[in-house]
Structure formats: structure tokens, C-alpha cells
Amino acid sequence: MSKNEETIPSQYPYAWTPDSTFSVQDFLGKYKPSMVQNDGTKPWIWVRKPAPAGLNEGDQVAALEEASELLKEVTERVEKIKNDSSIPTRSNKKTGAKSKKEIREQVQGEATEKLKEISIRHGYVCGKWLIFAPAERVDVIWSNIAASLISGPLASTSAFSAKVSTSPEAETPNYQHIICLYMPDVYDKPAVTEVMKVLLRNHGVNLSGVKSDVYTLIGLDSKHSSGIPSTVWKNTSLMKDSEIKELKDAYFAELDFQKEAVSTNTTSTEKGESTAPKPKPPAKLKKKSVQDDPFVSEDDDASDHKEEEKRKNEVKSKKAPIKSQMKAAGSDPFASGDDSDEAELPRRKQIVKPKKTPAKAKATTRKRPQKSEDEEEDEEDEEERKPKKKRVGAK
């Protein structure tokens, strides 16, 4: 493994370039930072597109030698300031004396400008945006940025390479993966800001500043004893907090809209399936009523029912003339009630008294209840007991 962590080692399997034999999507699916453990030989996973035209790393060796010497000198000066008892801890406006903190910050600021001058003079101005990702989300964040670099929004910016740290061998609570997105010139403020806007608006990531490769290779980090700032650009040095928030809010609002749209489509599909006409079940056979005679068929039952209806209709049709005759007899003073009643009685009994058969089914329409045989006989007896009207001229 090369000591220079800013370049891809030759024949390194955990790197994708346009010359690779498989697609970037296949590569990202095969090598996930959460699944690749660093055993000392694979600390990074790389994705790189063709280098931009005019990319020149300059005299890297000379730049690093001069920068390292400067860092050493600044570290010693800062240490002396801390130990100098003649320098007050707090500033004094009356005397104009500066505090230790103010003197240290002045030395550190001068060193930052000196490092910039060294890098530009030697043409070694490459650097990267720093992005930290939690272990549970690193796969998604990394794959989105890497794919965007090759064929997405980042592809149209000056960014040309990206890498992500792999997982430690030992379990580390709250481990943070670091993602680096490389640019050819970290001192090109407009180009750096353009990349920043894409990262915020299209990826919604948390940015941790821009770091020069020179800083990385001379060992300048946030915990260095020199106290020199470890980044050449802070977020707020490029954009206002309100602008940063606005871009990230727009990204998450769009993300929520997409999720809601997917959820709505899924719900509509489910409703469509639930409201689709279901096949009709096979018609159920009607249950037969329990018969007293197990050998009686449905055809016999239907025939009996028709005969019963026919007899009832005959009774209705014959009762009407009988009633009209009775009314006529009552209105005729010369008619004999005995003759009509006695002659009609056997016939009426025969008509009214139908053949009794087992009831097979109830009539669907309500009919006027018929008088029983006893009631009719009582009425006839009462008619007989009434005084008979004599005919005029009878002896």
C-alpha cells in the first residue's frame, strides 16, 4: 500500500476507473464501505473519472518539503507562546498588550497564508471536500455521491475523484466514515463553491470543509499541536448559513415528495386490486324442504302445488255467483229461502271443502281467510230459522 493516500495504488482491486471491465453500479454494489474491512491493505474504496484537462500536480516533492519545514517552525513558535510567562493570558486595551490566544491566532493565520503561497508557487493545489457519514448510512451516501460523480450532477463540476474509508476490523462504537471528493484547485473559490452547492442541493450531505492535499501529506489535521486550521475553506467562508440551509431544505423537501408519490402509487395499486371484480362463486343448490314422504320428488311437489292453486281458483269463481243469488233471493219477496238454501247447501259444502293435501309451500300473496265448515253451517241454520216471506196470493 502506498504511503501517499491521495493516489490510487496500482492494481488496487477496490478502485473503479473508466478502464474497469464492469460498470460503476456493479462496482458500488460489490464493494460497500460497511462490508469491506481494513486489514491494513484496503483503507479506501475509490471511484475516479477521467482527470480534467489541465490538471497539474506540479512539483509535489518540493511543495511538501517546504510546507513541512514551515509547519515545524510554526509548531515551535506556538509552543513558545504558550510557555512565555511575559505574555498575558488576557489582552489589555490600555497597554495594548495582546493575549496568548491572540498572538497564537496571528501566527497560525500567517502560516495558513504561507502554505497557500507554497502550494500555488509549486503548482500543487489539489484538494477535497470532506464529508463524514455514520456507519448505518455510509453505503447510501457513498453510492449516491460516486454515481453522481460519474454520470450525475457532480459530473458537470470540476470534481474528478472520490474515495470512502472502509470499516475498522474491531468494532468501534459511533464510527464515522470519511468521504473525500477531489477537485483540481482548492483555491479556485467559484469552482469549489459550485461543487458545494451540488452536494447540498442534490445530496443533502453535511460538509466539513475543504482540505488541501498538502495539508494531508504534511500531517496537518484538526488535532495538530500547531493549531493551524486543518481546512483552507470553512463552509461559512463560501456561503451564508441561510443559503446552506435553504439548499438542504430543498433537497429534503424533494425527497419527501418522491417518497409520498411512491406511497400514493402503491396505495392506488392496492386499492385497484381490491376493487377489481371478483369471480362469481358457483351457484349454490337450493336446499330441499324436509318432506314427510322421503319418496316424494320435487316434480310431484310442484304438481301438487299447481293442483292446489287450481282448486282455490275454482272455489273463488263459484262463490261469486252463489253470493249474487243469495242477494237476489233476499231482495225478491216471492223467492223461497228454503228452496235456494236447501238446494245450494250440499253443493256449497262440496265446493268449499277442498281435498286436504300436505302444504308444500306458502302462497306468496295474502288471501282473504276462508270460513270454516262449522261457521258456514251455523250461518245456514240461522238463515233457516228466520221467518219466511210469503208470496202474494199464496193460500
C-alpha positions in Angstrom: 0.0 0.0 0.0 1.4 3.4 -1.0 2.1 5.8 1.8 0.6 8.5 -0.4 -3.1 8.2 0.4 -4.0 10.8 -2.2 -3.3 8.5 -5.1 -4.7 5.1 -6.2 -2.2 2.2 -5.8 -1.6 0.3 -9.0 -3.6 -3.0 -9.3 -5.7 -2.0 -6.4 -9.0 -4.0 -6.6 -11.1 -1.6 -4.6 -11.0 1.2 -7.2 -13.1 1.9 -10.2 -12.0 3.9 -13.3 -13.4 4.3 -16.8 -11.0 1.5 -17.8 -12.7 -1.0 -15.5 -14.3 -4.1 -17.1 -17.6 -3.6 -15.2 -20.0 -0.8 -14.6 -19.7 1.7 -11.7 -23.1 0.4 -10.4 -21.8 -3.2 -10.3 -18.7 -1.9 -8.5 -20.6 0.0 -5.9 -22.9 -3.0 -5.3 -20.0 -5.3 -4.8 -17.7 -3.2 -2.6 -19.7 -1.4 0.1 -17.8 0.5 2.8 -19.8 -1.1 5.5 -18.8 -4.6 4.3 -15.1 -4.1 3.4 -12.8 -4.2 6.5 -9.5 -2.5 6.6 -6.8 -5.1 7.4 -4.1 -2.6 6.6 -4.2 -3.2 2.9 -7.5 -1.7 1.9 -8.2 1.5 3.8 -10.2 3.2 0.9 -12.7 2.5 -1.9 -12.1 4.7 -4.9 -14.1 5.9 -7.9 -12.4 8.1 -10.4 -13.5 9.7 -13.7 -11.0 10.9 -16.4 -8.9 13.7 -15.0 -9.9 17.2 -16.1 -7.9 18.9 -18.8 -5.0 21.0 -17.4 -4.7 19.0 -14.1 -1.2 19.5 -12.9 0.1 18.4 -9.6 3.2 20.5 -10.1 6.3 19.9 -8.1 4.8 17.8 -5.3 8.1 16.9 -3.7 9.3 20.5 -3.4 6.0 21.7 -2.2 5.8 19.1 0.6 9.4 19.7 1.8 8.8 23.5 2.1 5.4 23.1 3.7 6.7 20.5 6.2 9.5 22.9 7.2 7.1 25.7 7.7 4.8 23.5 9.8 7.7 22.6 12.1 8.7 26.2 12.6 5.1 27.3 13.4 4.6 24.5 15.9 7.7 25.5 17.8 6.7 29.2 17.8 3.2 28.3 19.1 4.7 26.2 21.9 7.0 29.1 23.0 4.0 31.4 23.1 2.2 29.0 25.4 5.1 28.9 27.8 6.1 32.6 27.7 5.0 33.9 31.1 5.6 37.5 29.9 2.6 37.2 27.5 -0.7 37.9 29.4 -3.5 35.4 29.3 -5.9 38.2 28.7 -5.4 41.2 26.5 -5.1 44.7 27.9 -6.7 47.5 25.9 -5.0 50.3 28.0 -1.5 49.0 27.4 -2.3 47.4 24.0 -0.8 44.0 25.2 -2.2 41.0 23.3 -3.2 37.8 24.9 -1.5 34.5 24.3 -4.6 33.4 22.2 -4.4 36.5 20.0 -0.7 36.0 19.4 -1.2 32.3 18.6 -4.0 33.0 16.1 -1.9 35.7 14.4 1.0 33.2 13.9 -1.4 30.5 12.7 -3.1 32.8 10.2 0.2 33.8 8.8 1.1 30.1 8.4 -2.1 29.5 6.5 -1.3 32.2 4.0 2.3 30.9 3.7 1.1 27.4 3.0 -1.2 28.7 0.3 1.6 30.6 -1.3 3.9 27.5 -1.2 1.2 25.4 -2.9 0.4 27.8 -5.6 4.1 28.5 -6.3 4.8 24.8 -6.8 1.5 24.1 -8.6 0.3 21.6 -6.1 -3.2 22.9 -5.3 -5.2 19.7 -5.4 -7.7 19.1 -2.5 -11.1 17.7 -1.5 -14.4 18.4 0.2 -14.7 16.4 3.4 -17.9 14.6 4.3 -18.5 12.4 7.4 -21.1 9.7 7.2 -22.4 7.4 10.1 -21.8 3.7 9.7 -25.6 3.0 9.2 -25.9 5.4 6.3 -22.5 5.4 4.7 -23.4 2.9 1.9 -26.3 5.1 0.6 -24.4 8.3 0.9 -21.3 7.0 -0.7 -23.1 5.2 -3.6 -25.1 8.4 -4.4 -22.0 10.6 -4.5 -19.9 8.2 -6.5 -22.7 7.6 -9.1 -23.3 11.3 -9.3 -19.6 11.9 -10.0 -19.6 9.5 -13.0 -23.0 10.3 -14.6 -24.9 12.7 -12.4 -25.0 16.3 -11.2 -21.4 16.2 -9.9 -20.2 15.1 -13.3 -20.6 18.6 -14.7 -18.4 20.2 -11.9 -14.7 20.2 -11.5 -14.8 17.3 -9.1 -13.0 14.3 -10.7 -12.4 11.6 -8.0 -13.9 10.3 -4.7 -13.0 7.8 -2.0 -14.6 6.5 1.2 -12.9 4.9 4.2 -13.6 1.2 4.8 -14.7 -0.3 8.1 -12.3 -1.0 11.0 -11.6 -4.6 11.9 -12.5 -4.1 15.5 -16.0 -2.9 16.4 -15.9 0.8 17.0 -18.9 2.5 18.6 -20.2 5.6 16.8 -17.6 5.1 14.0 -17.7 7.8 11.3 -16.6 7.1 7.7 -15.0 9.9 5.8 -15.8 10.6 2.2 -13.4 12.8 0.1 -14.5 14.5 -3.1 -11.4 15.7 -5.1 -11.1 19.0 -7.0 -8.1 20.2 -9.1 -7.7 23.5 -7.3 -8.9 24.1 -3.8 -8.0 27.8 -4.1 -10.4 28.3 -7.0 -13.3 29.7 -4.9 -16.0 29.7 -7.6 -15.3 26.1 -8.6 -15.2 24.9 -5.0 -18.5 26.7 -4.3 -20.1 25.2 -7.3 -19.3 21.7 -6.0 -20.6 22.7 -2.6 -24.0 23.7 -4.0 -24.4 20.4 -5.8 -23.5 18.4 -2.7 -26.1 20.4 -0.6 -28.9 20.6 -3.2 -28.6 17.2 -4.8 -27.3 15.1 -1.9 -28.1 16.9 1.3 -24.8 16.0 3.0 -23.1 17.5 6.0 -19.9 19.2 4.8 -16.8 19.6 7.0 -14.8 22.0 4.9 -12.2 21.9 2.1 -8.8 20.4 2.8 -5.6 20.7 0.7 -3.7 17.6 -0.2 -0.6 19.4 1.0 -2.2 19.7 4.5 -2.9 16.0 4.4 0.5 14.9 3.3 2.4 17.0 5.9 0.2 15.6 8.6 -1.8 18.8 9.4 -5.1 17.8 11.0 -7.6 19.3 13.5 -5.6 18.0 16.4 -2.1 19.2 15.3 -0.2 20.9 18.0 0.5 23.9 15.8 -3.2 24.9 15.9 -3.2 25.8 12.2 -6.7 25.4 10.8 -6.8 22.0 9.0 -9.0 23.3 6.2 -8.4 26.0 3.6 -12.2 26.7 3.4 -14.9 26.5 6.1 -18.5 26.2 4.9 -19.4 29.7 6.0 -16.4 31.1 4.2 -18.0 30.2 1.0 -21.8 30.5 1.7 -24.0 32.0 4.3 -25.7 29.7 6.8 -29.1 30.8 5.5 -28.1 29.8 1.9 -26.7 26.4 3.1 -30.0 25.7 5.0 -32.1 26.7 2.0 -30.3 24.3 -0.3 -30.5 21.4 2.1 -34.2 22.1 2.9 -35.0 22.0 -0.8 -33.2 18.6 -1.1 -35.2 17.0 1.7 -38.5 18.5 0.6 -38.0 16.9 -2.8 -37.0 13.6 -1.2 -40.2 13.7 0.9 -42.3 14.5 -2.2 -40.8 11.5 -4.0 -41.5 9.2 -1.1 -45.1 10.4 -0.9 -45.6 9.9 -4.6 -44.3 6.3 -4.3 -46.5 5.7 -1.3 -49.6 7.1 -3.2 -48.9 5.0 -6.2 -48.5 1.9 -4.1 -51.8 2.6 -2.3 -53.6 3.2 -5.5 -52.4 0.0 -6.9 -53.5 -1.9 -3.8 -56.9 -0.2 -4.0 -57.2 -1.1 -7.7 -56.5 -4.7 -6.9 -59.1 -4.7 -4.0 -61.8 -3.1 -6.1 -61.3 -5.4 -9.1 -64.4 -7.5 -9.8 -64.0 -10.9 -8.2 -65.1 -14.0 -10.0 -68.6 -15.1 -9.0 -68.8 -18.2 -6.9 -70.6 -21.2 -8.3 -74.3 -21.1 -7.8 -75.4 -22.9 -4.7 -78.0 -25.6 -4.9 -81.3 -24.7 -3.2 -81.9 -26.7 -0.1 -84.9 -29.0 -0.4 -87.5 -28.7 2.3 -87.8 -31.7 4.6 -90.6 -34.0 3.3 -92.7 -36.3 5.3 -92.5 -38.8 2.5 -88.9 -39.4 1.5 -90.0 -40.8 -1.9 -91.8 -37.6 -3.0 -89.9 -35.8 -5.7 -89.7 -32.1 -6.5 -91.8 -32.7 -9.6 -94.6 -34.2 -7.5 -94.4 -31.3 -5.1 -94.7 -28.8 -7.9 -97.6 -30.7 -9.4 -99.5 -30.8 -6.1 -98.9 -27.1 -5.6 -100.4 -26.3 -9.1 -103.5 -28.5 -8.4 -104.0 -26.8 -5.0 -103.9 -23.3 -6.7 -106.3 -24.6 -9.4 -108.8 -25.7 -6.7 -108.6 -22.4 -4.9 -109.3 -20.5 -8.1 -112.4 -22.7 -8.8 -113.7 -22.0 -5.3 -113.3 -18.3 -5.8 -115.1 -18.4 -9.2 -118.0 -20.4 -7.9 -118.6 -18.4 -4.7 -119.2 -15.2 -6.6 -122.4 -16.4 -8.3 -123.7 -18.0 -5.1 -123.4 -14.7 -3.2 -125.2 -12.9 -6.0 -128.0 -15.4 -6.0 -128.4 -15.0 -2.2 -128.6 -11.3 -2.6 -131.2 -11.7 -5.3 -133.3 -14.1 -3.2 -133.2 -11.7 -0.3 -134.5 -8.8 -2.5 -137.2 -10.9 -4.1 -140.3 -11.0 -1.8 -141.7 -14.0 -3.7 -138.5 -16.1 -3.6 -138.4 -19.1 -1.3 -135.4 -19.2 1.0 -135.9 -22.8 1.8 -135.7 -23.9 -1.8 -132.5 -22.0 -2.6 -130.7 -22.7 0.7 -131.5 -26.4 0.8 -130.7 -26.9 -2.8 -127.5 -25.0 -2.6 -126.2 -26.3 0.7 -124.8 -29.7 -0.4 -123.2 -28.1 -3.4 -121.6 -25.3 -1.4 -120.2 -27.8 1.1 -118.7 -29.8 -1.7 -117.1 -26.7 -3.2 -115.9 -25.1 0.0 -114.4 -28.3 1.4 -111.3 -28.9 -0.7 -109.2 -32.0 -0.7 -106.8 -31.9 2.1 -103.2 -32.3 1.0 -99.9 -31.6 2.8 -98.9 -28.0 2.4 -95.9 -27.8 0.2 -95.3 -24.1 0.0 -96.9 -20.9 1.4 -98.6 -18.6 -1.1 -96.7 -15.6 -1.8 -99.7 -13.3 -1.8 -102.1 -12.7 1.1 -105.6 -14.1 0.5 -108.9 -13.5 2.3 -109.3 -16.1 5.1 -111.9 -18.7 4.3 -114.7 -19.5 6.8 -114.6 -22.9 8.4 -117.2 -25.5 7.6 -118.8 -25.2 11.1 -119.1 -21.4 10.7 -120.9 -21.8 7.4 -123.3 -24.4 8.8 -124.2 -22.1 11.6 -124.9 -19.3 9.2 -127.1 -21.6 7.2 -129.0 -22.8 10.3 -129.6 -19.2 11.2 -131.0 -18.5 7.8 -133.4 -21.4 8.2 -134.6 -20.1 11.5 -135.5 -16.7 10.0 -139.3 -16.2 9.2 -140.0 -16.9 5.6 -141.6 -14.2 3.5 -144.9 -15.4 2.0 -145.7 -14.9 -1.6 -148.5 -12.6 -2.5 -151.7 -14.6 -3.4 -150.5 -17.8 -1.6 -153.1 -19.7 0.4 
